[in-house]
Amino acid sequence: MSKKLLSVFVAICLVLVPTSIKAQEVESLEGQIVPVEKDQKAPFSGLLLDTAAAVKITTDKKYSLLEGELKLDYELKKQAAEFQLKLDSLQVSYDSLREKTDSIITIKNDEITRMQELIKEDPNDYTSWWFAGGFAIGVLVSIGIFFAAVEVSN
C-alpha cells in the first residue's frame, strides 16, 4: 500500500512542480572563424574556431564522405543494372537464334530422311526400264532416219 501511495505522490509532484531547464542558446548555426595573430591573446597565429564552427567543419567532412560513398554506390548499382540488362538482352537473342538454328537443322534432317526414302529401290518400280527403252527407241529411230535420208539422196 505504501508503494502505491508513494507512486501516486511522485506522479502528482511531477505534474504540479514546475521544472526549469538551463540550456545554452545558439546564436547562429554557422559559427565564427576568427584569425588570431601571434601574441594577440593566443600563444600562436592561426584561426580560432568557436564550437559551432568546429562542429560544422567536422560534420561537413563526415557527411561529404558519406555523400561521396552514396553517389559511388548509386553509380555502381546503376552501371551493374545496365550491364545486366544488356546481358539479358544478349541472352534472349542467343536463345532465339539457337532455337531457330535447331528448328532449321530438324527440318533439314527430316527432308534428308524423306529424300532417302524416295530414293530407296521399290521392287515394282520400272523407271530404269522405261529410261533404257526410251533411249533404245531413240537410237533406232535416229538410225532409221539416217538410212532413209541416205536412200533418198541416192
Phi and psi in degrees as a GROMACS rama.xvg file:
@    title "Ramachandran Plot"
@    xaxis  label "Phi"
@    yaxis  label "Psi"
@TYPE xy
-69.9833  -31.0951  SER-2
-67.7968  -37.6808  LYS-3
-67.139  -42.6745  LYS-4
-64.0357  -42.4071  LEU-5
-62.9209  -41.1314  LEU-6
-63.2022  -41.9011  SER-7
-66.3557  -41.579  VAL-8
-62.364  -44.9909  PHE-9
-64.8818  -40.3098  VAL-10
-63.8641  -41.4244  ALA-11
-67.9273  -39.1607  ILE-12
-64.0471  -40.0178  CYS-13
-64.4954  -34.8015  LEU-14
-77.3987  -41.8878  VAL-15
-88.1422  -32.1427  LEU-16
-80.7904  122.454  VAL-17
-71.3358  145.284  PRO-18
-115.034  146.301  THR-19
-121.319  137.93  SER-20
-118.416  129.539  ILE-21
-103.488  119.055  LYS-22
-134.706  156.462  ALA-23
-94.3866  128.21  GLN-24
-87.1992  144.003  GLU-25
-92.1865  126.939  VAL-26
-74.6928  -44.7477  GLU-27
-147.631  148.111  SER-28
-85.0178  -10.9503  LEU-29
-74.7279  -35.0522  GLU-30
84.6742  171.214  GLY-31
-129.488  141.183  GLN-32
-123.399  121.234  ILE-33
-122.3  127.83  VAL-34
-72.7997  140.788  PRO-35
-126.446  129.916  VAL-36
-93.3768  161.641  GLU-37
-63.3716  140.716  LYS-38
67.456  17.769  ASP-39
-109.423  73.907  GLN-40
58.1386  22.0289  LYS-41
-150.989  143.085  ALA-42
-81.0187  8.30709  PRO-43
-149.143  162.511  PHE-44
-98.9476  148.19  SER-45
158.632  -148.864  GLY-46
-115.809  141.114  LEU-47
-107.486  122.507  LEU-48
-108.421  136.34  LEU-49
-81.9776  176.563  ASP-50
-62.1761  -41.6347  THR-51
-64.1291  -40.591  ALA-52
-67.2294  -42.0021  ALA-53
-63.33  -42.2586  ALA-54
-64.737  -41.3278  VAL-55
-62.505  -44.3967  LYS-56
-62.6552  -43.686  ILE-57
-64.7852  -47.185  THR-58
-70.1445  -36.0367  THR-59
-60.6777  -42.7874  ASP-60
-63.4982  -46.0929  LYS-61
-61.5631  -47.6977  LYS-62
-76.2377  -25.8624  TYR-63
-68.6764  -36.4781  SER-64
-64.5089  -43.8823  LEU-65
-63.7394  -40.1526  LEU-66
-63.7377  -41.4791  GLU-67
-63.1214  -41.7462  GLY-68
-63.8433  -40.2376  GLU-69
-64.8921  -42.3218  LEU-70
-62.9846  -43.7459  LYS-71
-62.4219  -44.6639  LEU-72
-61.7118  -42.1116  ASP-73
-61.9627  -47.2903  TYR-74
-64.7076  -39.1218  GLU-75
-64.4738  -43.1241  LEU-76
-67.3422  -36.3661  LYS-77
-64.4186  -45.6384  LYS-78
-65.3659  -40.1079  GLN-79
-62.552  -39.5898  ALA-80
-65.8625  -40.1349  ALA-81
-64.0966  -44.1993  GLU-82
-65.3966  -37.9498  PHE-83
-65.2197  -38.4177  GLN-84
-63.0947  -44.3017  LEU-85
-63.8773  -41.7037  LYS-86
-63.5162  -43.9182  LEU-87
-63.3016  -39.4523  ASP-88
-63.9985  -44.6761  SER-89
-65.2601  -35.7697  LEU-90
-65.2682  -40.5426  GLN-91
-63.9933  -43.3051  VAL-92
-61.8084  -44.1321  SER-93
-60.9772  -47.3537  TYR-94
-61.5831  -39.3203  ASP-95
-64.5483  -46.8018  SER-96
-65.4249  -37.0405  LEU-97
-63.5667  -43.5203  ARG-98
-65.3049  -41.5068  GLU-99
-62.6802  -44.9449  LYS-100
-63.3686  -43.4377  THR-101
-61.4757  -40.6377  ASP-102
-69.0044  -37.169  SER-103
-64.4215  -42.9746  ILE-104
-63.9879  -39.6079  ILE-105
-63.5099  -44.449  THR-106
-62.6056  -42.6129  ILE-107
-61.821  -45.7433  LYS-108
-64.6664  -38.4381  ASN-109
-63.6696  -40.1788  ASP-110
-66.1395  -40.7716  GLU-111
-62.248  -43.4099  ILE-112
-62.4138  -42.8362  THR-113
-62.9089  -43.1779  ARG-114
-64.6302  -39.213  MET-115
-64.3892  -36.1386  GLN-116
-65.1789  -37.2621  GLU-117
-68.9039  -33.478  LEU-118
-75.3767  -27.9539  ILE-119
-54.0535  141.007  LYS-120
-69.8037  126.568  GLU-121
-96.8156  130.682  ASP-122
-63.1317  -25.0071  PRO-123
-96.7655  12.9928  ASN-124
-92.911  118.8  ASP-125
-110.099  27.1821  TYR-126
-62.8003  -42.2355  THR-127
-65.4523  -34.9645  SER-128
-67.6458  -40.1211  TRP-129
-62.6107  -40.95  TRP-130
-64.2839  -46.6895  PHE-131
-64.5335  -40.8982  ALA-132
-64.9961  -42.0447  GLY-133
-62.9139  -40.7681  GLY-134
-64.6254  -45.3227  PHE-135
-63.3599  -44.437  ALA-136
-62.4497  -41.1821  ILE-137
-62.0505  -40.7649  GLY-138
-66.9622  -44.8469  VAL-139
-63.7459  -40.2119  LEU-140
-65.8325  -40.4337  VAL-141
-63.537  -42.6569  SER-142
-65.4984  -41.5632  ILE-143
-61.2299  -42.9685  GLY-144
-65.1614  -39.1101  ILE-145
-62.528  -47.7576  PHE-146
-64.3594  -37.079  PHE-147
-64.2053  -40.3626  ALA-148
-68.7137  -35.51  ALA-149
-69.6175  -40.3711  VAL-150
-65.0234  -39.7096  GLU-151
-69.3377  -36.2358  VAL-152
-75.8189  -19.4672  SER-153
